[in-house]
Amino acid sequence: MEPRSEPAGGLPTEIRGTAERGGMRRWVCLALALGCLSVPLAADVTIGHAGEPAGRIVGRIDGISRDGEQVFLSGWACQQGRTDSIDIHIYAAAAGAPTRKVFVTASHANFDSEPAVERACHDGAGGKHRFLVALPFGDTARDLYDVHGIRIVAGVPNDAIGGSGEPLRDLGVPSMPFRSATVPPLPGAYAASPVHPRVFTTPAELKDLAARVDRPGSYSAQRFEQLAGQVARDLTSARDWDATYAGCSIEPYLYAFSYEPQDGHDAETHAALKLAPATEAPAGGAVVASRLALYAALVENGAVAPRGSPGSDRAAALAKRILLAWAVHGFPRDRDGRFLPLSALSCDSAGHIVPYAGWALPLQLGRGVVYSVHAEDLLQAIHALDASEEARLDAMHGALFELIREGYNQSDGRPQPECQRYTNGDANGTAALLAIARLLGDQRRFDAVLYGNDRGIPVIMPWLRLFDGAIYGVGDKPMPCYPNTGPDGLHGGLGFTTPDVAPGEVQDRYRAGVLQTFGYPMFTLERLIDAAELLRTAGFDPYRYRGNHGQSIEMALQYYACYGRTPGFYATVTRDNARMCPNDQQYDGKVVNGVEANMLIGAYRFPGDPAITAVEDAAKARVSSGAFALDAILFGKWRG
């Protein structure tokens, strides 16, 4: 594709008609050389206010930065006089024909921008006009780019911005502009631990839980009996726990390694792992290993298992077998056994290259890695691993740290609305990275993920920044997100959001599905809590932490406790039964699911908060059933 030379400028013929129609933001598929990319195009591109002059396109390319094989292009672009963020289209010189321009990718200039940019944009309302674009893999040798801004109001060309066609400045490692210059410091300081467990729990806490398990009639005793029963079923399962996946498609990792419920994907997982017809595929191997290791560790620390329950040695042996299978045979690697980089995980199930495929890694792998880390940590605590086995598992987790970190960074550079940058995928990614660093006793990696302050280990969205955006605080407004396509959350298509937010709401609340509007933010909150638990064991006090707008984990728990009280866990929100909960209209018609597990640990960590403890008993009754009832990371982090 080539940029057009007419005054309308820059917009490829194939997509110009779609982009220049007024109305809703649309998603189009661009036929790129590397596959198909969904790109959000600006809304109302031809219609301004009556008599409004159309400002020209302005901006500047700052330069390029690199993270491994991933190249990022940075700068700013806007249409003067408009607060709305504009789309940008990026071109480069064709191979062997430097005067001919080819289309590279499209994105959106919707990152936070500083006052100087706002002045250049004639934007007094403080819009977002910066861009950080992850260029498709393979686009690493170019040194000249043209960036065309796509007008919102017609009457001016889709001009190339400043720096187009000029040599690019090397910016070193990628970085993200944020709405505030700093975030408040996290109380505490990193404390190294020479012993295991040291990630999500400590030796003293493990012994305390074993003692509570042995207390007749205790809630912990009831739940441990449930755990023992599930472990017995795990040990007799017909699933092939030695089977692993090493291809370049992301989804098989989710269902074979990271996520136990198959949700109808059994046949796909079976086919991806190339198993014999009579063999059952593994399901959430990391989750199962974590559960087995927890059971073994509790028994080894004095918890008395119910009569007829498996021994700790059998549980530990299967947990180890699952982890070592993945450490030796899982994940893409070369002929010498070295793990391959992010670009090797950029295809679909048919093997076709997909741009930005790595963005899914923080979610699909991150949600499993927290459990494989937990399992290794507990197995080390009970001395179930020899030195060579520890080395193999450490090597696997070290390689996964880099895959997830690079995928996490790539995710922040792909085309998406701002609301997509602070979701459960990002919470999974940071929790996994912190967990690996803590497991390996690597403070440098830990600090890089927590603060984002290490140019040798770039983390574009460190945990403190994620926290600051993931929970709304006092005086916040909703982040720019997908446009509402219906009058309410039941008729709003894939996404819906109200114009207001309440302090404590988790930002990942815009999904319009009946089970999603609570389910997604509760998953985000659970991973923030998982990270808080490991930060706590590392010497920090995350439960006392407050973000730039006063937001905290306790504030989020207080907010959702209201829905646990009325209408109640797994009840449907109506206009009558939740009117005491702030911004209840966001949740009208939705099921209060996933809230109960977070309330248990909320009562455990905030025992003096009556808003949270008021729903504790109801949460205990509800949390003991369902697919996620035996989550090993938070098991025992309750009162009783």
C-alpha positions as CSV (number, residue, x, y, z in Angstrom):
1,M,0.0,0.0,0.0
2,E,1.1,3.6,-0.7
3,P,0.0,6.8,0.9
4,R,-2.1,8.9,-1.5
5,S,-0.6,12.2,-2.6
6,E,-3.9,14.0,-2.9
7,P,-4.8,16.5,-0.1
8,A,-6.9,13.9,1.7
9,G,-3.5,12.2,2.2
10,G,-2.3,9.1,3.9
11,L,-5.3,6.8,4.2
12,P,-5.0,3.5,2.3
13,T,-7.7,3.0,-0.3
14,E,-8.8,-0.3,1.2
15,I,-9.8,1.3,4.5
16,R,-10.5,4.9,3.6
17,G,-14.2,4.5,3.1
18,T,-14.6,2.8,6.5
19,A,-12.6,5.3,8.4
20,E,-14.3,8.4,6.8
21,R,-17.8,7.3,7.6
22,G,-19.4,9.1,10.5
23,G,-20.8,7.3,13.5
24,M,-19.5,4.6,15.9
25,R,-15.9,3.6,16.2
26,R,-15.5,0.6,13.9
27,W,-13.1,-2.3,13.9
28,V,-11.6,-3.2,10.5
29,C,-9.3,-5.9,9.4
30,L,-6.3,-4.6,7.6
31,A,-4.8,-7.1,5.1
32,L,-1.2,-6.8,6.3
33,A,1.7,-8.8,5.0
34,L,1.9,-10.5,8.4
35,G,-1.8,-11.3,8.9
36,C,-4.9,-9.6,10.0
37,L,-5.0,-6.8,12.6
38,S,-8.1,-5.4,14.3
39,V,-7.7,-1.6,14.6
40,P,-10.1,0.9,16.3
41,L,-10.8,3.8,14.0
42,A,-11.9,7.1,15.2
43,A,-15.6,8.0,15.6
44,D,-17.4,10.8,13.7
45,V,-14.5,11.4,11.4
46,T,-16.5,13.7,9.0
47,I,-18.8,15.6,11.3
48,G,-17.8,18.5,13.6
49,H,-19.9,21.1,15.4
50,A,-21.7,23.4,13.1
51,G,-19.3,26.1,11.8
52,E,-16.3,24.6,13.6
53,P,-13.1,25.1,11.7
54,A,-11.1,22.0,11.0
55,G,-7.6,22.2,12.6
56,R,-4.7,20.6,10.8
57,I,-2.8,17.4,11.7
58,V,0.3,18.1,13.8
59,G,2.7,15.9,15.7
60,R,6.3,14.6,15.9
61,I,8.0,11.2,15.8
62,D,10.3,11.0,18.8
63,G,12.2,7.8,17.7
64,I,12.3,4.1,18.1
65,S,13.0,1.9,21.1
66,R,13.6,-1.9,21.4
67,D,12.8,-4.7,23.8
68,G,14.5,-7.8,22.5
69,E,13.1,-8.4,19.0
70,Q,10.2,-6.0,19.5
71,V,10.6,-2.5,18.0
72,F,8.4,0.4,19.3
73,L,7.8,3.7,17.6
74,S,7.0,6.7,19.8
75,G,5.8,10.3,19.4
76,W,2.6,12.3,19.4
77,A,-0.1,13.4,16.9
78,C,-3.4,15.2,17.0
79,Q,-5.8,17.3,15.0
80,Q,-5.5,20.8,16.4
81,G,-8.4,22.1,18.4
82,R,-9.7,18.5,19.1
83,T,-9.5,16.7,22.4
84,D,-10.2,13.4,20.8
85,S,-7.3,11.1,20.2
86,I,-6.7,10.4,16.5
87,D,-5.7,7.3,14.6
88,I,-2.3,7.1,13.0
89,H,-1.1,5.1,10.0
90,I,2.5,4.1,9.7
91,Y,4.4,3.6,6.4
92,A,8.0,2.7,5.6
93,A,10.1,2.6,2.4
94,A,9.6,-0.5,0.4
95,A,12.5,-3.0,0.2
96,G,14.7,-2.0,-2.8
97,A,12.5,1.0,-3.6
98,P,13.1,3.8,-1.1
99,T,10.8,6.2,-2.8
100,R,7.9,3.8,-2.6
101,K,6.0,3.7,0.7
102,V,4.3,0.5,2.1
103,F,1.8,0.4,4.8
104,V,3.2,-1.1,8.1
105,T,0.4,-0.8,10.7
106,A,-2.2,1.4,12.2
107,S,-2.6,2.5,15.8
108,H,-4.1,5.2,18.0
109,A,-2.5,8.3,19.6
110,N,-4.2,7.8,22.9
111,F,-1.5,7.8,25.5
112,D,-1.2,10.5,28.2
113,S,0.4,13.7,26.9
114,E,2.2,16.5,28.7
115,P,1.2,20.2,28.7
116,A,3.6,21.1,25.8
117,V,1.8,18.7,23.6
118,E,-1.6,19.9,24.7
119,R,-0.6,23.4,23.8
120,A,0.7,22.4,20.4
121,C,-2.7,20.6,19.9
122,H,-4.7,23.6,21.0
123,D,-6.3,21.3,23.4
124,G,-7.4,23.0,26.6
125,A,-9.3,20.0,27.9
126,G,-6.3,17.7,28.4
127,G,-6.8,15.0,25.8
128,K,-4.5,12.1,25.2
129,H,-2.3,12.5,22.1
130,R,0.9,10.4,22.5
131,F,1.5,7.1,20.8
132,L,3.7,4.0,21.6
133,V,3.4,1.5,18.8
134,A,4.7,-2.0,18.8
135,L,5.7,-2.6,15.2
136,P,5.1,-6.1,13.7
137,F,7.9,-8.6,14.2
138,G,10.3,-8.6,11.3
139,D,10.0,-4.8,10.9
140,T,13.4,-4.2,12.6
141,A,15.7,-3.1,9.9
142,R,14.0,0.1,8.8
143,D,15.3,3.5,9.9
144,L,12.8,5.8,8.2
145,Y,9.0,5.9,8.8
146,D,6.2,8.2,7.8
147,V,3.4,8.6,10.3
148,H,0.1,10.0,9.0
149,G,-2.5,11.4,11.4
150,I,-6.1,10.6,10.4
151,R,-8.4,13.6,10.8
152,I,-11.4,13.6,13.0
153,V,-13.1,16.6,11.4
154,A,-13.0,16.8,7.5
155,G,-11.5,19.7,5.6
156,V,-7.8,19.1,6.1
157,P,-5.4,16.4,4.8
158,N,-4.4,13.3,6.7
159,D,-0.9,14.8,6.9
160,A,2.4,13.2,7.8
161,I,3.6,14.5,11.1
162,G,7.0,16.0,11.9
163,G,10.0,13.6,11.7
164,S,8.4,11.5,8.9
165,G,11.0,10.4,6.4
166,E,13.8,11.6,8.7
167,P,16.5,9.4,10.5
168,L,15.1,8.0,13.7
169,R,16.5,8.8,17.1
170,D,17.3,5.8,19.2
171,L,15.4,6.1,22.5
172,G,16.9,3.0,24.1
173,V,14.2,1.0,25.9
174,P,10.5,1.7,25.6
175,S,8.6,3.7,28.2
176,M,5.0,4.8,28.7
177,P,3.8,8.3,29.5
178,F,1.4,8.3,32.5
179,R,-1.2,10.8,33.6
180,S,0.8,11.6,36.8
181,A,4.6,12.0,37.1
182,T,4.9,9.7,40.1
183,V,3.0,7.2,42.2
184,P,3.1,7.2,46.0
185,P,5.8,4.9,47.5
186,L,4.9,1.4,48.7
187,P,5.5,1.1,52.5
188,G,8.3,-1.3,53.4
189,A,11.5,-2.6,51.8
190,Y,12.6,-5.8,50.0
191,A,13.6,-8.5,52.5
192,A,15.5,-11.5,51.1
193,S,14.6,-15.0,52.4
194,P,17.0,-17.9,52.3
195,V,14.2,-20.5,52.9
196,H,11.0,-21.7,51.2
197,P,8.2,-21.1,51.0
198,R,8.8,-17.4,50.3
199,V,6.4,-16.4,47.5
200,F,2.7,-16.4,48.5
201,T,3.2,-17.7,52.0
202,T,5.9,-18.3,54.7
203,P,7.0,-21.3,56.8
204,A,5.3,-19.8,59.8
205,E,2.0,-19.2,58.0
206,L,2.1,-22.8,56.6
207,K,2.4,-24.2,60.1
208,D,-0.4,-21.9,61.3
209,L,-2.7,-23.2,58.6
210,A,-1.8,-26.8,59.5
211,A,-2.7,-26.0,63.1
212,R,-6.1,-24.6,62.1
213,V,-6.7,-27.6,59.9
214,D,-6.2,-29.8,63.0
215,R,-8.7,-27.8,65.1
216,P,-11.9,-30.0,65.2
217,G,-14.9,-28.3,63.5
218,S,-12.9,-25.4,62.2
219,Y,-13.6,-23.9,58.8
220,S,-10.1,-24.8,57.8
221,A,-10.7,-28.5,58.7
222,Q,-13.8,-28.6,56.5
223,R,-11.9,-27.1,53.6
224,F,-8.9,-29.3,54.0
225,E,-11.2,-32.4,53.9
226,Q,-12.5,-31.0,50.6
227,L,-8.9,-30.5,49.4
228,A,-7.9,-34.1,50.3
229,G,-10.9,-35.4,48.4
230,Q,-9.9,-33.5,45.3
231,V,-6.3,-34.6,45.6
232,A,-7.4,-38.2,45.7
233,R,-9.3,-37.7,42.4
234,D,-6.3,-35.9,40.9
235,L,-4.1,-39.0,41.7
236,T,-6.5,-41.4,40.0
237,S,-7.3,-39.1,37.0
238,A,-6.9,-40.6,33.5
239,R,-5.3,-37.5,32.2
240,D,-1.9,-37.7,30.7
241,W,0.1,-35.4,32.9
242,D,3.3,-36.1,31.0
243,A,1.8,-34.5,27.9
244,T,2.9,-30.9,27.1
245,Y,2.7,-28.4,24.3
246,A,5.6,-26.6,22.5
247,G,3.9,-25.0,19.6
248,C,3.5,-21.3,18.7
249,S,-0.3,-21.0,19.3
250,I,-1.2,-19.4,22.6
251,E,-4.5,-21.1,23.4
252,P,-3.2,-24.7,24.1
253,Y,-1.0,-23.3,26.8
254,L,-4.1,-21.8,28.5
255,Y,-6.1,-25.1,28.7
256,A,-3.2,-27.6,29.1
257,F,-1.0,-25.5,31.5
258,S,-2.8,-22.5,32.9
259,Y,-6.6,-23.1,33.3
260,E,-8.3,-26.2,34.7
261,P,-11.9,-25.9,33.4
262,Q,-11.8,-26.8,29.7
263,D,-15.0,-24.9,28.8
264,G,-15.6,-27.1,25.8
265,H,-12.1,-26.9,24.5
266,D,-11.1,-30.6,25.4
267,A,-11.0,-31.7,21.8
268,E,-8.9,-28.7,20.7
269,T,-6.4,-29.3,23.5
270,H,-6.3,-33.0,22.6
271,A,-5.6,-32.2,19.0
272,A,-3.0,-29.5,19.7
273,L,-1.0,-31.9,21.9
274,K,-1.3,-34.7,19.3
275,L,-2.5,-37.3,21.8
276,A,-3.7,-40.8,21.0
277,P,-7.5,-41.1,20.7
278,A,-7.9,-42.9,24.1
279,T,-5.7,-40.5,26.0
280,E,-7.2,-37.6,28.0
281,A,-5.4,-34.3,27.7
282,P,-4.0,-32.5,30.7
283,A,-6.2,-29.8,32.1
284,G,-4.6,-26.8,33.9
285,G,-1.4,-28.7,34.8
286,A,0.1,-25.8,36.8
287,V,-3.1,-25.4,38.8
288,V,-3.3,-29.1,39.6
289,A,0.4,-29.2,40.6
290,S,-0.1,-26.2,42.9
291,R,-3.0,-28.0,44.6
292,L,-1.1,-31.2,45.0
293,A,2.0,-29.4,46.4
294,L,-0.1,-27.5,48.9
295,Y,-1.7,-30.7,50.2
296,A,1.7,-32.3,50.5
297,A,3.2,-29.3,52.3
298,L,0.3,-29.1,54.8
299,V,0.6,-32.8,55.7
300,E,4.3,-32.5,56.1
301,N,3.7,-29.5,58.4
302,G,1.4,-31.5,60.7
303,A,-2.0,-31.3,59.1
304,V,-3.8,-34.7,59.8
305,A,-5.4,-35.9,56.6
306,P,-8.9,-37.6,56.8
307,R,-8.8,-41.4,57.1
308,G,-8.1,-43.0,53.7
309,S,-6.6,-39.9,52.2
310,P,-3.5,-40.0,50.0
311,G,-0.1,-39.7,51.5
312,S,1.9,-36.5,51.0
313,D,4.6,-38.4,49.0
314,R,2.2,-39.4,46.3
315,A,0.8,-35.8,46.0
316,A,4.3,-34.3,45.8
317,A,5.5,-36.9,43.3
318,L,2.6,-36.0,40.8
319,A,3.1,-32.3,41.4
320,K,6.8,-32.7,40.5
321,R,6.0,-34.9,37.5
322,I,3.7,-32.3,36.0
323,L,6.2,-29.4,36.5
324,L,9.2,-31.3,35.2
325,A,7.2,-32.5,32.1
326,W,6.7,-28.8,31.2
327,A,10.2,-27.8,32.2
328,V,11.8,-30.5,29.9
329,H,9.4,-30.7,27.0
330,G,7.0,-27.7,27.1
331,F,7.2,-24.3,25.5
332,P,9.0,-23.5,22.2
333,R,12.7,-24.2,22.2
334,D,15.5,-24.8,19.8
335,R,17.3,-28.1,19.1
336,D,19.6,-27.5,22.0
337,G,16.7,-27.1,24.4
338,R,17.0,-23.3,24.7
339,F,13.7,-21.5,25.1
340,L,12.8,-19.4,22.0
341,P,11.9,-15.7,22.1
342,L,8.5,-14.0,21.9
343,S,8.5,-14.0,18.1
344,A,8.3,-17.8,18.2
345,L,4.9,-17.5,19.9
346,S,3.3,-15.4,17.2
347,C,1.0,-17.7,15.2
348,D,-2.5,-19.0,15.3
349,S,-3.6,-22.7,15.6
350,A,-3.0,-23.1,11.8
351,G,0.6,-21.9,12.1
352,H,-0.1,-18.5,10.4
353,I,1.9,-15.6,11.7
354,V,-0.3,-13.1,13.7
355,P,1.0,-9.6,14.5
356,Y,0.9,-8.8,18.2
357,A,0.2,-12.4,19.2
358,G,2.5,-12.0,22.2
359,W,0.1,-9.6,23.9
360,A,-1.9,-12.6,25.1
361,L,1.0,-14.1,27.0
362,P,0.6,-12.2,30.2
363,L,-2.9,-13.6,30.5
364,Q,-2.7,-17.1,29.0
365,L,0.7,-18.0,30.5
366,G,0.6,-15.6,33.5
367,R,-2.5,-17.1,35.0
368,G,-0.7,-20.5,35.1
369,V,2.7,-19.4,36.0
370,V,1.6,-18.1,39.4
371,Y,0.5,-21.7,40.2
372,S,3.7,-23.3,38.8
373,V,5.7,-20.9,41.0
374,H,3.6,-21.7,44.0
375,A,4.0,-25.4,43.4
376,E,7.8,-25.2,43.0
377,D,8.1,-23.0,46.1
378,L,6.1,-25.5,48.2
379,L,8.0,-28.6,46.8
380,Q,11.3,-26.9,47.7
381,A,9.9,-26.2,51.2
382,I,9.3,-29.9,51.9
383,H,12.6,-30.9,50.1
384,A,10.8,-32.8,47.4
385,L,13.2,-31.6,44.6
386,D,16.8,-32.4,44.2
387,A,19.3,-29.9,42.9
388,S,19.0,-30.8,39.2
389,E,15.2,-30.7,39.4
390,E,15.3,-27.3,41.0
391,A,17.7,-26.1,38.3
392,R,15.4,-27.3,35.5
393,L,12.3,-25.6,37.1
394,D,14.2,-22.4,37.8
395,A,15.4,-22.4,34.1
396,M,11.8,-22.8,32.9
397,H,10.5,-20.0,35.2
398,G,13.4,-17.7,34.2
399,A,12.6,-18.2,30.5
400,L,8.9,-17.6,31.2
401,F,9.7,-14.4,33.0
402,E,11.2,-13.1,29.7
403,L,8.4,-14.3,27.5
404,I,5.7,-12.8,29.8
405,R,7.7,-9.6,30.3
406,E,8.2,-9.0,26.5
407,G,4.5,-10.0,25.8
408,Y,3.4,-7.6,28.6
409,N,5.4,-4.8,27.0
410,Q,4.1,-5.6,23.5
411,S,0.6,-5.6,24.8
412,D,0.9,-2.0,25.8
413,G,2.1,-1.0,22.3
414,R,-0.8,-2.6,20.4
415,P,-3.9,-0.7,19.2
416,Q,-6.4,-0.6,22.0
417,P,-8.4,1.9,24.1
418,E,-6.9,3.0,27.4
419,C,-9.3,0.8,29.4
420,Q,-7.6,-2.3,28.0
421,R,-4.3,-1.4,29.6
422,Y,-5.4,-2.0,33.2
423,T,-7.3,-5.3,33.0
424,N,-7.0,-8.9,34.3
425,G,-4.5,-9.8,31.6
426,D,-2.1,-7.1,32.9
427,A,-2.8,-8.1,36.5
428,N,-1.9,-11.7,35.7
429,G,1.2,-10.6,33.9
430,T,2.6,-8.5,36.8
431,A,1.6,-11.1,39.4
432,A,3.5,-13.8,37.4
433,L,6.6,-11.6,37.0
434,L,6.7,-10.7,40.7
435,A,6.2,-14.3,41.7
436,I,9.0,-15.6,39.4
437,A,11.4,-13.0,40.7
438,R,10.6,-13.8,44.3
439,L,10.9,-17.5,43.7
440,L,14.3,-17.1,42.2
441,G,15.4,-14.6,44.9
442,D,16.2,-12.0,42.2
443,Q,15.7,-8.6,43.7
444,R,16.7,-6.8,40.6
445,R,13.9,-8.4,38.6
446,F,11.5,-7.9,41.4
447,D,12.3,-4.2,41.6
448,A,12.0,-3.8,37.8
449,V,8.5,-5.2,37.9
450,L,7.4,-3.3,40.9
451,Y,8.8,0.1,40.0
452,G,9.7,0.0,36.3
453,N,13.0,1.6,37.0
454,D,15.5,-0.7,35.4
455,R,16.6,0.0,31.8
456,G,18.2,-3.4,31.6
457,I,14.9,-5.1,32.4
458,P,12.2,-2.8,30.8
459,V,8.7,-3.2,32.2
460,I,6.5,-0.5,30.5
461,M,3.6,-0.9,33.0
462,P,5.1,-1.7,36.4
463,W,2.9,-3.0,39.2
464,L,2.5,0.3,41.0
465,R,1.4,2.0,37.8
466,L,-1.0,-0.9,37.1
467,F,-2.5,-0.6,40.6
468,D,-3.0,3.1,40.1
469,G,-5.1,2.5,37.0
470,A,-6.8,-0.7,37.9
471,I,-8.8,0.6,40.8
472,Y,-10.8,3.8,40.6
473,G,-10.2,6.3,43.4
474,V,-11.8,9.5,44.6
475,G,-12.9,11.9,41.9
476,D,-12.1,9.6,39.0
477,K,-13.9,9.4,35.7
478,P,-14.1,6.2,33.5
479,M,-11.1,5.7,31.3
480,P,-11.8,6.0,27.5
481,C,-13.1,2.6,26.5
482,Y,-15.3,0.9,23.8
483,P,-18.4,3.0,22.9
484,N,-21.7,1.9,24.3
485,T,-23.9,0.4,21.5
486,G,-27.0,0.0,23.6
487,P,-28.9,1.8,26.4
488,D,-27.7,-0.4,29.2
489,G,-25.3,-3.3,30.1
490,L,-27.8,-6.0,29.0
491,H,-28.2,-4.5,25.5
492,G,-24.7,-3.0,25.1
493,G,-23.0,-5.7,22.9
494,L,-19.5,-6.7,24.0
495,G,-18.9,-3.7,26.3
496,F,-20.8,-1.2,28.3
497,T,-19.8,1.5,30.8
498,T,-21.6,4.2,32.7
499,P,-20.4,7.8,32.6
500,D,-19.5,7.7,36.3
501,V,-17.5,5.5,38.5
502,A,-17.4,5.0,42.3
503,P,-14.3,4.8,44.5
504,G,-13.2,1.2,44.7
505,E,-14.6,0.0,41.4
506,V,-12.2,-2.1,39.5
507,Q,-11.6,-0.6,36.1
508,D,-12.1,-4.0,34.3
509,R,-15.8,-3.7,34.7
510,Y,-17.0,-2.8,31.2
511,R,-17.7,-6.3,29.8
512,A,-21.4,-6.6,29.0
513,G,-21.9,-10.4,29.6
514,V,-24.2,-11.4,32.4
515,L,-21.3,-13.2,34.2
516,Q,-18.5,-10.8,33.0
517,T,-19.3,-7.5,34.5
518,F,-18.5,-8.8,38.0
519,G,-16.3,-11.8,36.9
520,Y,-13.6,-9.8,35.1
521,P,-13.0,-7.1,37.7
522,M,-13.0,-9.9,40.4
523,F,-10.3,-11.7,38.5
524,T,-8.3,-8.5,38.3
525,L,-8.8,-7.9,42.0
526,E,-7.8,-11.5,42.9
527,R,-4.5,-11.1,41.0
528,L,-3.9,-7.8,42.7
529,I,-4.4,-9.6,46.0
530,D,-2.1,-12.4,44.9
531,A,0.6,-9.8,44.2
532,A,-0.2,-8.1,47.5
533,E,0.4,-11.4,49.3
534,L,3.8,-11.9,47.7
535,L,4.7,-8.3,48.3
536,R,3.8,-8.8,51.9
537,T,6.1,-11.8,52.2
538,A,8.8,-9.8,50.5
539,G,8.8,-7.1,53.2
540,F,6.2,-4.6,51.9
541,D,2.8,-3.5,53.2
542,P,0.6,-3.4,50.1
543,Y,-2.7,-3.6,52.2
544,R,-1.8,-0.1,53.6
545,Y,-1.0,1.2,50.2
546,R,-2.9,4.1,48.6
547,G,-2.7,5.2,45.0
548,N,-2.8,8.7,43.6
549,H,-6.5,9.1,44.2
550,G,-6.7,7.3,47.5
551,Q,-7.5,3.9,46.0
552,S,-6.7,0.8,47.9
553,I,-7.4,-2.9,48.0
554,E,-9.6,-2.3,51.1
555,M,-11.6,0.3,49.2
556,A,-12.2,-2.2,46.4
557,L,-13.3,-4.9,48.8
558,Q,-15.6,-2.5,50.6
559,Y,-17.2,-1.5,47.3
560,Y,-18.0,-5.1,46.1
561,A,-19.0,-6.2,49.6
562,C,-22.0,-4.1,49.1
563,Y,-23.2,-6.4,46.4
564,G,-22.4,-9.4,48.5
565,R,-24.7,-8.1,51.1
566,T,-27.6,-7.2,48.8
567,P,-28.5,-8.7,46.4
568,G,-26.1,-11.4,47.6
569,F,-23.5,-13.7,46.1
570,Y,-24.6,-15.2,42.7
571,A,-27.8,-13.2,42.8
572,T,-28.9,-10.9,40.0
573,V,-28.6,-7.1,40.5
574,T,-31.9,-5.2,40.0
575,R,-32.8,-1.6,40.3
576,D,-34.4,-2.4,43.7
577,N,-32.0,-4.7,45.4
578,A,-28.7,-2.9,44.9
579,R,-29.7,0.8,45.2
580,M,-27.6,1.2,48.3
581,C,-24.4,0.4,46.2
582,P,-22.8,3.3,44.4
583,N,-23.1,3.3,40.7
584,D,-25.4,0.2,40.8
585,Q,-26.7,1.0,37.3
586,Q,-23.4,-0.3,35.8
587,Y,-24.4,-3.8,37.1
588,D,-28.1,-3.9,36.4
589,G,-29.1,-7.4,35.3
590,K,-25.7,-8.9,36.1
591,V,-24.9,-11.8,38.4
592,V,-22.7,-11.1,41.4
593,N,-20.1,-13.9,40.7
594,G,-16.5,-14.2,41.8
595,V,-16.9,-11.7,44.7
596,E,-17.0,-14.2,47.5
597,A,-13.4,-15.5,47.3
598,N,-12.0,-12.0,47.6
599,M,-14.3,-11.3,50.6
600,L,-12.7,-14.2,52.5
601,I,-9.2,-12.9,52.3
602,G,-10.6,-9.4,52.8
603,A,-12.0,-10.3,56.2
604,Y,-8.6,-12.1,56.9
605,R,-6.5,-9.0,56.1
606,F,-9.0,-6.4,57.3
607,P,-10.7,-7.9,60.4
608,G,-11.7,-4.5,61.7
609,D,-13.6,-3.5,58.6
610,P,-17.4,-4.1,59.2
611,A,-18.3,-3.6,55.6
612,I,-16.2,-6.6,54.6
613,T,-16.7,-8.8,57.6
614,A,-20.5,-8.5,57.4
615,V,-20.5,-10.7,54.3
616,E,-17.8,-13.2,55.6
617,D,-20.1,-16.0,56.7
618,A,-22.1,-15.9,53.4
619,A,-18.9,-15.9,51.5
620,K,-17.6,-18.9,53.4
621,A,-20.8,-20.8,52.5
622,R,-20.6,-19.9,48.8
623,V,-16.9,-20.2,48.1
624,S,-16.6,-23.9,49.0
625,S,-18.2,-24.9,45.7
626,G,-17.6,-24.3,42.0
627,A,-14.7,-24.7,39.6
628,F,-12.4,-22.4,41.6
629,A,-13.2,-23.5,45.1
630,L,-9.8,-25.0,45.8
631,D,-7.5,-22.2,44.5
632,A,-4.3,-23.2,46.2
633,I,-2.7,-19.7,46.4
634,L,-5.4,-18.2,48.6
635,F,-6.3,-21.5,50.3
636,G,-6.3,-20.9,54.1
637,K,-6.2,-17.1,53.8
638,W,-9.4,-16.9,55.8
639,R,-10.4,-16.7,59.4
640,G,-11.2,-19.9,61.2
